[in-house]
Amino acid sequence: MNLLFLIIIFTGIGGVLSVLAASVFLLLSDESQAKILPHGVSFATGALLAVAFWGLIPHAFEEVGHEQIQQLSGSIMLGLLIFFILEKLLIWRHCHSGSCEVHGEADEHDHGHGHSHAHGSHKSAGTMIIIGDGIHNFVDGVLIAAAFLTDVKLGIVTSLAVAAHEIPQEVGDFAILLHSGYSKGKALLYNVLASLSTVVGGILAYYSLADLHDSLPYFLAMAASSFIYIAVADLIPTLHKKTDIKSSLKQIALIFAGAGLIISLHGVAHDIHLDEGLAEDVHQMHE
C-alpha cells in the first residue's frame, strides 16, 4: 500500500479517533454534565500542564542544540505574551463597550458590561484551546509520519499511542469548550477540525520532513505556551472561586489525576526522536 496513503489514514486515526472517543462525554445528559463539568475543569488543568511541562517542552529541548536553549526558552515566553494579547483581542471582540472592566466590576449603571466581560473571557479560553490543540495535533502528525518513514509497524503503533494519550486531554478540551459557552455540537465540530491538523502535519512531513525538523521545536514551544496560559490565566482563577475545604481537596485531587494520567500515557506516544540522520535520510529519499 502507498506510504502516503497509510500516513493519511493513520494520522486521521491518531487525531480523530481520540476526539470521537472523548466525545462520549457529550452523550451525557445536561444534568450529568452540569455535575461533572466543574470536575472536568480541574482535570483539564492538570492535563494541560502535564502535556506542556512533561511532554512538549522537554521534547522541544531534545530537538535543539545547547546554543539554541535560550532562544527556545524565549519563544515559550513570547508565546505566553502572544496568547495574552490574543485573549485581550478576543475579550474586546465580545465586549460591546469600552467600559468593560478587567475584573468584571461594573458600576450600578453597567452591570451588563461586567457580564459581557465574563462571557468574553470564558469564550476566549475556548478559542485558545482550539488553537493550541491544533498546533499540538500538527506536531503529532509530523511524528506519526516520521515513524512511518522509518518503519510501517512503528508508524501504526505510534498513531495508536497518540490516539490513546490524546483521549484524556480531549476530554479536558470538551470540558473547557462547554465551560466557555460552546454548544455540544460546536464543541465536537471545533475539536474534530483541530484534530484534522494531525493529517496536515503528516502530509507535510512526508514531503518535507527535513525542512520541518528545524522548526518543530518552535511549534512545540508555541503549543506549550497556549496550554500553560489557558491553565494558569483562565482555568485556575475559575477554580479559586470555590474556597471550601471539600471542593478544594477535590480540585487538587483531580488536577493531580489529570497530570498523572497524561504522564503515564505520554512516554509511548512520543518515543520517536527525529535526529539529524533520519531527517537527512528522508530528505534524500524525496530528492
TORGUMI-97031 format. One record per residue: x negated, y negated, z of N, C-alpha, C in turn; residue in three letters; residue number from 1. Coordinates in Angstrom, 3 decimals. Layout:
// TORGUMI-97031
X:Y:Z:X:Y:Z:X:Y:Z:Ala:NUM
...
This chain:
// TORGUMI-97031
-0.849:1.199:0.000:0.000:0.000:0.000:-0.886:-1.252:0.000:Met:1
-0.458:-2.300:-0.707:-1.213:-3.544:-0.793:-1.468:-4.133:0.597:Asn:2
-2.729:-4.546:0.839:-3.110:-5.035:2.163:-2.373:-6.314:2.535:Leu:3
-2.212:-7.222:1.576:-1.486:-8.461:1.852:-0.047:-8.160:2.255:Leu:4
0.583:-7.202:1.576:1.961:-6.817:1.913:2.035:-6.294:3.343:Phe:5
1.060:-5.470:3.725:1.014:-4.950:5.092:0.874:-6.087:6.107:Leu:6
0.017:-7.058:5.799:-0.193:-8.196:6.705:1.106:-8.983:6.873:Ile:7
1.829:-9.213:5.767:3.098:-9.949:5.838:4.113:-9.186:6.687:Ile:8
4.222:-7.884:6.447:5.191:-7.060:7.187:4.882:-7.077:8.688:Ile:9
3.614:-6.851:9.045:3.286:-6.684:10.460:3.116:-8.008:11.202:Phe:10
2.776:-9.084:10.495:2.817:-10.389:11.174:4.268:-10.771:11.445:Thr:11
5.168:-10.387:10.520:6.594:-10.604:10.763:7.083:-9.811:11.959:Gly:12
6.631:-8.561:12.054:6.992:-7.726:13.208:6.423:-8.328:14.491:Ile:13
5.143:-8.721:14.447:4.492:-9.272:15.633:5.154:-10.533:16.136:Gly:14
5.658:-11.363:15.203:6.281:-12.616:15.617:7.763:-12.493:15.900:Gly:15
8.515:-12.006:14.904:9.978:-11.999:15.004:10.485:-10.951:15.989:Val:16
9.831:-9.775:16.028:10.296:-8.711:16.914:10.293:-9.152:18.374:Leu:17
9.272:-9.883:18.770:9.201:-10.348:20.157:10.334:-11.320:20.467:Ser:18
10.677:-12.177:19.491:11.779:-13.126:19.690:13.105:-12.379:19.818:Val:19
13.328:-11.405:18.945:14.579:-10.659:18.974:14.717:-9.850:20.263:Leu:20
13.591:-9.296:20.730:13.632:-8.544:21.991:13.962:-9.476:23.159:Ala:21
13.338:-10.647:23.155:13.590:-11.601:24.236:14.988:-12.202:24.155:Ala:22
15.585:-12.221:22.942:16.895:-12.851:22.767:18.019:-12.076:23.444:Ser:23
17.722:-10.890:23.968:18.711:-10.148:24.763:19.213:-11.038:25.901:Val:24
18.333:-11.938:26.368:18.693:-12.902:27.410:19.917:-13.720:27.000:Phe:25
20.032:-14.012:25.677:21.135:-14.834:25.192:22.466:-14.093:25.189:Leu:26
22.420:-12.771:25.278:23.651:-11.973:25.265:24.375:-11.995:26.607:Leu:27
23.678:-12.465:27.634:24.294:-12.539:28.954:25.413:-13.576:28.966:Leu:28
26.363:-13.410:29.852:27.460:-14.375:29.971:26.919:-15.719:30.457:Ser:29
27.694:-16.775:30.208:27.285:-18.113:30.642:27.072:-18.161:32.153:Asp:30
27.931:-17.448:32.889:27.817:-17.426:34.351:26.506:-16.770:34.787:Glu:31
26.171:-15.649:34.136:24.927:-14.947:34.468:23.715:-15.800:34.092:Ser:32
23.791:-16.466:32.922:22.684:-17.322:32.500:22.484:-18.486:33.466:Gln:33
23.603:-19.042:33.945:23.502:-20.165:34.885:22.790:-19.753:36.172:Ala:34
23.005:-18.495:36.603:22.333:-17.994:37.804:20.856:-17.703:37.548:Lys:35
20.568:-17.172:36.348:19.203:-16.744:36.030:18.316:-17.903:35.592:Ile:36
18.924:-18.926:34.954:18.148:-19.994:34.324:17.144:-20.678:35.248:Leu:37
17.525:-21.059:36.481:16.524:-21.678:37.363:15.332:-20.760:37.634:Pro:38
15.613:-19.452:37.761:14.533:-18.491:37.961:13.697:-18.356:36.686:His:39
14.365:-18.476:35.527:13.649:-18.409:34.251:12.664:-19.551:34.085:Gly:40
13.020:-20.730:34.598:12.108:-21.879:34.521:10.859:-21.617:35.360:Val:41
11.029:-21.024:36.543:9.874:-20.679:37.379:9.001:-19.647:36.675:Ser:42
9.625:-18.615:36.126:8.905:-17.569:35.396:8.155:-18.173:34.212:Phe:43
8.816:-19.067:33.476:8.197:-19.698:32.308:6.984:-20.531:32.699:Ala:44
7.049:-21.186:33.855:5.915:-21.988:34.322:4.666:-21.129:34.477:Thr:45
4.812:-19.990:35.177:3.678:-19.086:35.353:3.200:-18.498:34.042:Gly:46
4.163:-18.134:33.161:3.797:-17.530:31.881:3.018:-18.506:31.009:Ala:47
3.479:-19.749:30.920:2.806:-20.741:30.087:1.389:-21.043:30.599:Leu:48
1.247:-21.183:31.915:-0.079:-21.470:32.485:-1.030:-20.296:32.259:Leu:49
-0.514:-19.073:32.371:-1.359:-17.899:32.159:-1.777:-17.775:30.698:Ala:50
-0.844:-18.023:29.782:-1.182:-17.980:28.356:-2.288:-18.992:28.046:Val:51
-2.156:-20.200:28.631:-3.142:-21.247:28.363:-4.501:-20.939:28.982:Ala:52
-4.516:-20.636:30.303:-5.795:-20.540:31.014:-6.424:-19.149:30.945:Phe:53
-5.602:-18.114:30.778:-6.149:-16.757:30.753:-6.408:-16.287:29.323:Trp:54
-5.608:-16.822:28.389:-5.712:-16.352:27.013:-6.311:-17.348:26.045:Gly:55
-5.621:-18.460:25.821:-6.002:-19.364:24.750:-7.343:-20.057:24.981:Leu:56
-7.525:-20.637:26.171:-8.750:-21.401:26.420:-9.994:-20.504:26.453:Ile:57
-9.984:-19.384:27.186:-11.171:-18.511:27.136:-11.482:-18.015:25.727:Pro:58
-10.432:-17.680:24.964:-10.651:-17.196:23.602:-11.233:-18.295:22.729:His:59
-10.782:-19.534:22.941:-11.317:-20.660:22.176:-12.808:-20.843:22.460:Ala:60
-13.194:-20.768:23.730:-14.603:-20.961:24.085:-15.488:-19.819:23.589:Phe:61
-14.915:-18.623:23.470:-15.675:-17.495:22.932:-16.056:-17.718:21.473:Glu:62
-15.266:-18.535:20.775:-15.451:-18.709:19.340:-16.419:-19.833:18.983:Glu:63
-16.889:-20.592:19.967:-17.781:-21.718:19.666:-19.132:-21.523:20.331:Val:64
-20.134:-22.202:19.780:-21.457:-22.170:20.378:-21.544:-23.107:21.565:Gly:65
-22.653:-22.979:22.317:-22.832:-23.786:23.525:-22.751:-25.279:23.223:His:66
-23.246:-25.674:22.059:-23.295:-27.100:21.725:-21.902:-27.687:21.456:Glu:67
-20.889:-26.834:21.258:-19.536:-27.320:20.969:-18.607:-27.275:22.178:Gln:68
-19.109:-26.833:23.324:-18.254:-26.672:24.501:-17.639:-28.002:24.934:Ile:69
-18.457:-29.043:24.988:-17.931:-30.344:25.414:-16.914:-30.877:24.408:Gln:70
-17.193:-30.675:23.124:-16.277:-31.126:22.083:-14.934:-30.404:22.181:Gln:71
-14.996:-29.095:22.458:-13.757:-28.322:22.589:-12.989:-28.729:23.843:Leu:72
-13.709:-28.971:24.946:-13.052:-29.451:26.170:-12.355:-30.783:25.916:Ser:73
-13.045:-31.638:25.173:-12.461:-32.933:24.827:-11.210:-32.796:23.984:Gly:74
-11.179:-31.771:23.128:-9.994:-31.569:22.285:-8.797:-31.114:23.123:Ser:75
-9.053:-30.375:24.211:-7.963:-29.988:25.116:-7.407:-31.232:25.806:Ile:76
-8.310:-32.106:26.271:-7.875:-33.358:26.888:-7.110:-34.220:25.886:Met:77
-7.626:-34.302:24.651:-6.948:-35.078:23.615:-5.564:-34.510:23.338:Leu:78
-5.466:-33.170:23.337:-4.174:-32.524:23.122:-3.159:-32.920:24.189:Gly:79
-3.601:-32.968:25.454:-2.704:-33.379:26.544:-2.199:-34.814:26.324:Leu:80
-3.102:-35.693:25.898:-2.716:-37.087:25.645:-1.763:-37.182:24.454:Leu:81
-2.020:-36.379:23.427:-1.146:-36.375:22.246:0.262:-35.937:22.633:Ile:82
0.360:-34.889:23.467:1.684:-34.410:23.866:2.370:-35.397:24.822:Phe:83
1.586:-36.153:25.599:2.166:-37.227:26.420:2.795:-38.286:25.510:Phe:84
2.052:-38.682:24.465:2.565:-39.689:23.526:3.777:-39.149:22.777:Ile:85
3.708:-37.873:22.364:4.837:-37.263:21.660:6.086:-37.264:22.526:Leu:86
5.919:-36.928:23.808:7.077:-36.922:24.699:7.649:-38.320:24.856:Glu:87
6.776:-39.315:24.946:7.245:-40.699:25.017:8.118:-41.039:23.813:Lys:88
7.632:-40.658:22.622:8.373:-40.954:21.398:9.711:-40.226:21.368:Leu:89
9.710:-38.967:21.840:10.950:-38.191:21.850:11.952:-38.759:22.850:Leu:90
11.457:-39.236:24.013:12.348:-39.835:25.013:12.926:-41.137:24.475:Ile:91
12.073:-41.943:23.837:12.568:-43.197:23.254:13.634:-42.926:22.202:Trp:92
13.455:-41.843:21.458:14.430:-41.485:20.419:15.792:-41.184:21.036:Arg:93
15.791:-40.560:22.224:17.051:-40.201:22.875:17.573:-41.328:23.766:His:94
16.732:-42.311:24.017:17.123:-43.428:24.869:17.670:-44.534:23.974:Cys:95
18.923:-44.854:24.084:19.543:-45.804:23.161:19.412:-47.253:23.638:His:96
18.650:-47.471:24.712:18.465:-48.829:25.214:17.084:-48.972:25.797:Ser:97
16.501:-50.162:25.692:15.163:-50.408:26.227:15.121:-50.409:27.736:Gly:98
16.293:-50.373:28.410:16.311:-50.410:29.869:16.214:-49.027:30.491:Ser:99
15.878:-48.029:29.668:15.755:-46.651:30.158:14.516:-46.539:31.035:Cys:100
14.677:-46.295:32.328:13.547:-46.304:33.246:12.835:-44.965:33.293:Glu:101
11.534:-45.018:33.593:10.702:-43.816:33.605:11.184:-42.821:34.637:Val:102
11.611:-43.298:35.789:12.003:-42.397:36.864:13.502:-42.116:36.874:His:103
14.185:-42.571:35.825:15.612:-42.280:35.735:16.439:-43.085:36.713:Gly:104
15.888:-44.214:37.201:16.583:-45.027:38.190:17.258:-46.187:37.484:Glu:105
18.551:-46.125:37.337:19.281:-47.217:36.714:19.940:-48.051:37.804:Ala:106
20.117:-49.350:37.494:20.815:-50.191:38.461:22.308:-49.927:38.355:Asp:107
23.099:-50.670:39.121:24.519:-50.362:39.186:25.229:-50.589:37.857:Glu:108
24.576:-51.339:36.936:25.200:-51.584:35.637:24.703:-50.606:34.580:His:109
23.687:-49.771:34.910:23.029:-48.961:33.883:22.933:-47.493:34.266:Asp:110
23.943:-46.964:34.928:23.909:-45.550:35.310:23.813:-44.668:34.084:His:111
24.476:-45.047:33.018:24.452:-44.249:31.793:23.071:-44.144:31.202:Gly:112
22.233:-45.205:31.320:20.890:-45.174:30.762:20.015:-44.198:31.506:His:113
20.200:-44.122:32.835:19.413:-43.164:33.601:19.719:-41.745:33.155:Gly:114
20.981:-41.469:32.904:21.372:-40.137:32.427:20.770:-39.879:31.050:His:115
20.771:-40.939:30.207:20.203:-40.779:28.860:18.733:-40.424:28.926:Ser:116
18.012:-41.038:29.867:16.584:-40.698:30.009:16.398:-39.246:30.422:His:117
17.201:-38.811:31.406:17.071:-37.433:31.877:17.330:-36.450:30.744:Ala:118
18.358:-36.756:29.945:18.675:-35.878:28.815:17.525:-35.885:27.814:His:119
16.976:-37.098:27.537:15.871:-37.189:26.590:14.639:-36.470:27.064:Gly:120
14.352:-36.560:28.363:13.174:-35.903:28.928:13.281:-34.390:28.814:Ser:121
14.473:-33.844:29.167:14.674:-32.402:29.057:14.580:-31.957:27.601:His:122
15.182:-32.733:26.690:15.195:-32.384:25.278:13.778:-32.363:24.727:Lys:123
12.943:-33.288:25.186:11.569:-33.359:24.684:10.780:-32.116:25.065:Ser:124
11.045:-31.551:26.245:10.353:-30.324:26.659:10.674:-29.193:25.694:Ala:125
11.943:-29.119:25.257:12.325:-28.097:24.297:11.617:-28.277:22.970:Gly:126
11.534:-29.515:22.504:10.857:-29.790:21.234:9.388:-29.411:21.305:Thr:127
8.735:-29.745:22.404:7.303:-29.468:22.520:7.012:-27.980:22.668:Met:128
7.917:-27.235:23.304:7.682:-25.793:23.429:7.757:-25.133:22.060:Ile:129
8.616:-25.650:21.184:8.706:-25.112:19.823:7.413:-25.395:19.052:Ile:130
6.891:-26.616:19.191:5.642:-26.985:18.505:4.477:-26.138:19.019:Ile:131
4.345:-26.062:20.340:3.253:-25.292:20.930:3.329:-23.823:20.576:Gly:132
4.556:-23.276:20.593:4.735:-21.863:20.269:4.401:-21.602:18.805:Asp:133
4.750:-22.561:17.940:4.431:-22.415:16.522:2.927:-22.344:16.284:Gly:134
2.168:-23.195:16.974:0.704:-23.183:16.845:0.134:-21.868:17.365:Ile:135
0.618:-21.450:18.527:0.154:-20.192:19.126:0.441:-19.008:18.205:His:136
1.643:-18.962:17.629:2.000:-17.867:16.729:1.159:-17.874:15.460:Asn:137
0.831:-19.070:14.973:-0.041:-19.181:13.797:-1.385:-18.497:14.069:Phe:138
-1.951:-18.764:15.242:-3.232:-18.145:15.615:-3.085:-16.633:15.728:Val:139
-1.966:-16.172:16.306:-1.722:-14.724:16.382:-1.703:-14.107:14.991:Asp:140
-1.113:-14.807:14.033:-1.075:-14.311:12.664:-2.462:-14.163:12.065:Gly:141
-3.338:-15.123:12.351:-4.718:-15.055:11.871:-5.425:-13.846:12.478:Val:142
-5.206:-13.609:13.773:-5.849:-12.478:14.451:-5.347:-11.135:13.912:Leu:143
-4.042:-11.065:13.633:-3.495:-9.823:13.077:-4.086:-9.558:11.692:Ile:144
-4.166:-10.604:10.866:-4.747:-10.448:9.529:-6.201:-10.017:9.613:Ala:145
-6.941:-10.600:10.550:-8.350:-10.236:10.719:-8.491:-8.767:11.090:Ala:146
-7.575:-8.286:11.938:-7.607:-6.877:12.331:-7.338:-5.979:11.123:Ala:147
-6.365:-6.347:10.287:-6.073:-5.553:9.085:-7.251:-5.551:8.114:Phe:148
-7.938:-6.684:7.992:-9.081:-6.766:7.091:-10.265:-5.949:7.609:Leu:149
-10.236:-5.649:8.911:-11.264:-4.787:9.498:-10.881:-3.320:9.345:Thr:150
-9.612:-3.001:9.723:-9.133:-1.622:9.645:-7.611:-1.646:9.744:Asp:151
-6.928:-0.903:8.873:-5.465:-0.926:8.838:-4.866:-0.452:10.156:Val:152
-5.410:0.615:10.737:-4.889:1.128:12.009:-5.038:0.082:13.109:Lys:153
-6.173:-0.614:13.126:-6.389:-1.674:14.113:-5.373:-2.796:13.916:Leu:154
-5.052:-3.107:12.673:-4.070:-4.145:12.388:-2.698:-3.793:12.913:Gly:155
-2.276:-2.531:12.721:-0.965:-2.083:13.192:-0.887:-2.153:14.719:Ile:156
-1.924:-1.643:15.370:-1.957:-1.659:16.840:-1.928:-3.092:17.360:Val:157
-2.702:-3.974:16.709:-2.776:-5.366:17.152:-1.433:-6.068:17.008:Thr:158
-0.730:-5.854:15.883:0.560:-6.513:15.681:1.579:-6.066:16.727:Ser:159
1.571:-4.791:17.082:2.485:-4.291:18.116:2.107:-4.836:19.495:Leu:160
0.800:-4.957:19.740:0.347:-5.512:21.016:0.744:-6.979:21.138:Ala:161
0.631:-7.718:20.025:1.041:-9.125:20.017:2.529:-9.244:20.345:Val:162
3.346:-8.392:19.713:4.787:-8.419:19.981:5.070:-8.140:21.452:Ala:163
4.363:-7.156:22.023:4.594:-6.780:23.425:4.231:-7.908:24.377:Ala:164
3.084:-8.556:24.152:2.668:-9.583:25.110:3.405:-10.899:24.899:His:165
4.055:-11.064:23.730:4.820:-12.287:23.474:6.207:-12.247:24.115:Glu:166
6.743:-11.047:24.361:8.130:-10.938:24.845:8.371:-11.737:26.130:Ile:167
7.545:-11.558:27.189:7.827:-12.342:28.405:7.704:-13.839:28.186:Pro:168
6.773:-14.247:27.308:6.650:-15.679:27.017:7.884:-16.188:26.277:Gln:169
8.397:-15.383:25.335:9.575:-15.786:24.576:10.804:-15.894:25.482:Glu:170
10.902:-15.008:26.472:11.995:-15.112:27.458:11.908:-16.464:28.163:Val:171
10.680:-16.837:28.544:10.476:-18.141:29.168:10.827:-19.281:28.234:Gly:172
10.490:-19.131:26.947:10.820:-20.172:25.967:12.330:-20.360:25.852:Asp:173
13.072:-19.246:25.810:14.533:-19.342:25.762:15.062:-20.079:26.991:Phe:174
14.500:-19.767:28.150:14.937:-20.438:29.385:14.701:-21.937:29.293:Ala:175
13.535:-22.338:28.754:13.216:-23.759:28.633:14.159:-24.445:27.649:Ile:176
14.417:-23.807:26.503:15.293:-24.408:25.493:16.723:-24.568:26.021:Leu:177
17.229:-23.555:26.715:18.576:-23.658:27.289:18.608:-24.717:28.380:Leu:178
17.553:-24.763:29.196:17.433:-25.786:30.238:17.374:-27.181:29.624:His:179
16.824:-27.274:28.392:16.689:-28.560:27.705:17.971:-28.989:27.014:Ser:180
19.003:-28.141:27.064:20.283:-28.521:26.494:20.573:-27.942:25.124:Gly:181
19.703:-27.073:24.616:19.962:-26.442:23.328:21.049:-25.374:23.486:Tyr:182
21.871:-25.213:22.449:22.860:-24.130:22.452:22.139:-22.803:22.253:Ser:183
22.848:-21.696:22.529:22.256:-20.371:22.336:21.826:-20.171:20.887:Lys:184
22.696:-20.597:19.961:22.395:-20.431:18.543:21.152:-21.193:18.125:Gly:185
21.045:-22.459:18.561:19.880:-23.268:18.203:18.610:-22.750:18.867:Lys:186
18.728:-22.289:20.106:17.560:-21.730:20.799:17.012:-20.533:20.036:Ala:187
17.906:-19.665:19.561:17.483:-18.495:18.788:16.898:-18.921:17.444:Leu:188
17.569:-19.847:16.750:17.113:-20.298:15.435:15.711:-20.902:15.508:Leu:189
15.498:-21.822:16.459:14.198:-22.503:16.545:13.095:-21.539:16.970:Tyr:190
13.431:-20.572:17.830:12.418:-19.594:18.228:12.038:-18.694:17.058:Asn:191
13.019:-18.305:16.247:12.723:-17.485:15.065:11.871:-18.271:14.077:Val:192
12.213:-19.556:13.849:11.436:-20.382:12.921:9.993:-20.537:13.405:Leu:193
9.819:-20.746:14.720:8.468:-20.860:15.272:7.705:-19.555:15.115:Ala:194
8.412:-18.435:15.238:7.747:-17.126:15.125:7.273:-16.861:13.702:Ser:195
7.911:-17.483:12.716:7.518:-17.257:11.319:6.150:-17.852:11.005:Leu:196
5.661:-18.743:11.879:4.310:-19.269:11.667:3.260:-18.174:11.822:Ser:197
3.638:-17.047:12.455:2.746:-15.887:12.512:2.468:-15.370:11.104:Thr:198
3.510:-15.305:10.281:3.365:-14.847:8.898:2.499:-15.826:8.105:Val:199
2.732:-17.128:8.305:1.932:-18.152:7.615:0.458:-18.006:7.970:Val:200
0.176:-17.816:9.258:-1.213:-17.631:9.698:-1.844:-16.405:9.073:Gly:201
-1.059:-15.314:8.983:-1.576:-14.080:8.396:-1.919:-14.239:6.929:Gly:202
-1.035:-14.892:6.172:-1.272:-15.079:4.736:-2.479:-15.979:4.493:Ile:203
-2.554:-17.093:5.224:-3.692:-18.000:5.052:-5.002:-17.321:5.422:Leu:204
-4.960:-16.502:6.477:-6.172:-15.795:6.892:-6.622:-14.797:5.830:Ala:205
-5.676:-14.154:5.174:-6.021:-13.182:4.125:-6.821:-13.857:3.006:Tyr:206
-6.419:-15.076:2.656:-7.074:-15.763:1.542:-8.286:-16.592:1.955:Tyr:207
-8.324:-17.038:3.206:-9.411:-17.960:3.581:-9.817:-17.804:5.039:Ser:208
-10.056:-16.570:5.485:-10.414:-16.336:6.884:-11.716:-17.043:7.249:Leu:209
-12.661:-17.046:6.338:-13.953:-17.682:6.632:-13.776:-19.166:6.940:Ala:210
-12.893:-19.844:6.187:-12.654:-21.269:6.422:-11.868:-21.494:7.711:Asp:211
-10.872:-20.631:7.964:-10.049:-20.784:9.167:-10.838:-20.495:10.443:Leu:212
-11.858:-19.652:10.317:-12.620:-19.239:11.501:-13.176:-20.430:12.270:His:213
-13.681:-21.435:11.554:-14.295:-22.594:12.219:-13.283:-23.469:12.944:Asp:214
-12.041:-23.497:12.445:-11.035:-24.362:13.060:-10.151:-23.643:14.085:Ser:215
-10.250:-22.315:14.157:-9.418:-21.546:15.092:-9.511:-22.030:16.539:Leu:216
-10.732:-22.280:17.070:-10.811:-22.717:18.471:-10.006:-23.971:18.747:Pro:217
-9.901:-24.857:17.753:-9.195:-26.113:17.966:-7.675:-25.922:17.870:Tyr:218
-7.221:-24.952:17.062:-5.811:-24.563:17.092:-5.459:-23.991:18.464:Phe:219
-6.350:-23.130:18.984:-6.130:-22.532:20.304:-6.078:-23.616:21.384:Leu:220
-6.992:-24.577:21.291:-7.035:-25.659:22.278:-5.759:-26.491:22.242:Ala:221
-5.244:-26.770:21.030:-4.021:-27.564:20.911:-2.819:-26.813:21.478:Met:222
-2.733:-25.513:21.190:-1.633:-24.708:21.746:-1.717:-24.683:23.270:Ala:223
-2.935:-24.515:23.808:-3.126:-24.509:25.263:-2.694:-25.837:25.874:Ala:224
-3.056:-26.939:25.226:-2.683:-28.267:25.726:-1.176:-28.409:25.827:Ser:225
-0.462:-27.927:24.792:1.001:-28.060:24.801:1.610:-27.267:25.944:Ser:226
1.119:-26.046:26.176:1.676:-25.211:27.237:1.368:-25.786:28.617:Phe:227
0.149:-26.287:28.812:-0.213:-26.897:30.097:0.642:-28.129:30.357:Ile:228
0.797:-28.962:29.327:1.561:-30.195:29.504:3.013:-29.897:29.860:Tyr:229
3.624:-28.958:29.137:5.018:-28.607:29.405:5.185:-28.093:30.831:Ile:230
4.273:-27.197:31.249:4.370:-26.619:32.589:4.202:-27.675:33.677:Ala:231
3.186:-28.525:33.522:2.833:-29.482:34.580:3.717:-30.729:34.559:Val:232
4.017:-31.249:33.361:4.737:-32.520:33.274:6.251:-32.352:33.287:Ala:233
6.759:-31.219:32.808:8.211:-31.063:32.680:8.809:-30.013:33.609:Asp:234
8.199:-28.844:33.688:8.808:-27.756:34.453:8.563:-27.882:35.952:Leu:235
7.323:-28.117:36.357:7.014:-28.195:37.790:7.789:-29.308:38.494:Ile:236
7.910:-30.525:37.905:8.749:-31.539:38.566:10.198:-31.087:38.750:Pro:237
10.719:-30.293:37.805:12.066:-29.755:37.951:12.146:-28.814:39.148:Thr:238
11.115:-27.997:39.330:11.094:-27.052:40.447:11.031:-27.776:41.794:Leu:239
10.396:-28.930:41.821:10.259:-29.676:43.076:11.588:-30.273:43.558:His:240
12.610:-30.231:42.717:13.909:-30.778:43.128:14.559:-29.908:44.198:Lys:241
14.169:-28.632:44.279:14.655:-27.749:45.345:13.556:-27.597:46.384:Lys:242
13.824:-28.039:47.595:12.779:-28.089:48.616:12.996:-27.120:49.773:Thr:243
14.120:-26.400:49.799:14.333:-25.481:50.914:13.374:-24.291:50.808:Asp:244
13.092:-23.677:51.941:12.084:-22.612:52.021:12.426:-21.425:51.123:Ile:245
13.691:-20.996:51.149:14.097:-19.821:50.374:13.879:-20.040:48.877:Lys:246
14.343:-21.181:48.367:14.177:-21.489:46.944:12.704:-21.628:46.578:Ser:247
11.937:-22.273:47.461:10.510:-22.479:47.185:9.756:-21.157:47.102:Ser:248
10.069:-20.236:48.024:9.407:-18.930:48.015:9.762:-18.143:46.750:Leu:249
11.025:-18.242:46.319:11.437:-17.583:45.076:10.688:-18.164:43.882:Lys:250
10.563:-19.495:43.866:9.843:-20.146:42.774:8.393:-19.676:42.710:Gln:251
7.735:-19.651:43.865:6.323:-19.244:43.916:6.175:-17.799:43.449:Ile:252
7.068:-16.934:43.926:7.005:-15.512:43.545:7.191:-15.340:42.039:Ala:253
8.139:-16.079:41.463:8.410:-15.946:40.029:7.299:-16.561:39.178:Leu:254
6.689:-17.639:39.664:5.539:-18.214:38.947:4.405:-17.196:38.874:Ile:255
4.123:-16.551:40.011:3.072:-15.525:40.029:3.472:-14.309:39.190:Phe:256
4.767:-13.981:39.198:5.236:-12.852:38.389:5.051:-13.138:36.908:Ala:257
5.416:-14.353:36.474:5.239:-14.737:35.072:3.783:-14.711:34.661:Gly:258
2.933:-15.268:35.527:1.491:-15.285:35.230:0.922:-13.873:35.222:Ala:259
1.318:-13.075:36.225:0.789:-11.716:36.331:1.160:-10.844:35.153:Gly:260
2.402:-10.977:34.674:2.842:-10.160:33.544:2.079:-10.529:32.275:Leu:261
1.903:-11.817:32.030:1.149:-12.256:30.849:-0.294:-11.760:30.926:Ile:262
-0.907:-11.888:32.095:-2.305:-11.469:32.259:-2.452:-9.974:32.016:Ile:263
-1.495:-9.195:32.531:-1.598:-7.744:32.386:-1.412:-7.291:30.942:Ser:264
-0.632:-8.035:30.166:-0.370:-7.652:28.776:-1.327:-8.289:27.779:Leu:265
-2.049:-9.292:28.239:-2.803:-10.116:27.305:-4.032:-9.439:26.728:His:266
-4.732:-8.669:27.525:-6.021:-8.132:27.109:-5.979:-7.326:25.830:Gly:267
-4.946:-6.495:25.682:-4.862:-5.634:24.497:-4.651:-6.455:23.234:Val:268
-3.767:-7.463:23.337:-3.389:-8.215:22.146:-4.513:-9.072:21.590:Ala:269
-5.389:-9.543:22.456:-6.438:-10.458:21.999:-7.826:-9.848:22.149:His:270
-7.937:-8.580:21.833:-9.212:-7.888:21.941:-9.941:-7.856:20.600:Asp:271
-9.687:-8.877:19.782:-10.347:-8.983:18.482:-11.267:-10.186:18.521:Ile:272
-12.502:-10.014:18.110:-13.458:-11.115:18.104:-13.897:-11.364:16.670:His:273
-13.547:-12.530:16.140:-13.910:-12.866:14.768:-15.327:-13.433:14.757:Leu:274
-16.315:-12.561:14.793:-17.693:-13.029:14.812:-18.101:-13.504:13.425:Asp:275
-19.305:-14.089:13.337:-19.770:-14.663:12.089:-19.846:-13.605:10.992:Glu:276
-20.238:-12.398:11.358:-20.389:-11.341:10.370:-19.072:-10.981:9.715:Gly:277
-17.988:-10.840:10.514:-16.684:-10.494:9.970:-16.189:-11.593:9.042:Leu:278
-16.312:-12.849:9.502:-15.850:-13.960:8.672:-16.612:-13.994:7.349:Ala:279
-17.919:-13.754:7.397:-18.729:-13.783:6.179:-18.363:-12.635:5.253:Glu:280
-18.122:-11.435:5.832:-17.741:-10.279:5.021:-16.417:-10.531:4.301:Asp:281
-15.447:-11.107:5.019:-14.142:-11.383:4.429:-14.268:-12.426:3.329:Val:282
-15.096:-13.437:3.581:-15.304:-14.492:2.587:-15.891:-13.891:1.311:His:283
-16.864:-13.000:1.455:-17.490:-12.353:0.295:-16.488:-11.444:-0.411:Gln:284
-15.568:-10.836:0.369:-14.564:-9.940:-0.205:-13.688:-10.660:-1.223:Met:285
-13.411:-11.945:-0.955:-12.484:-12.693:-1.804:-13.191:-13.512:-2.866:His:286
-14.515:-13.511:-2.893:-15.258:-14.234:-3.915:-15.291:-13.427:-5.232:Glu:287
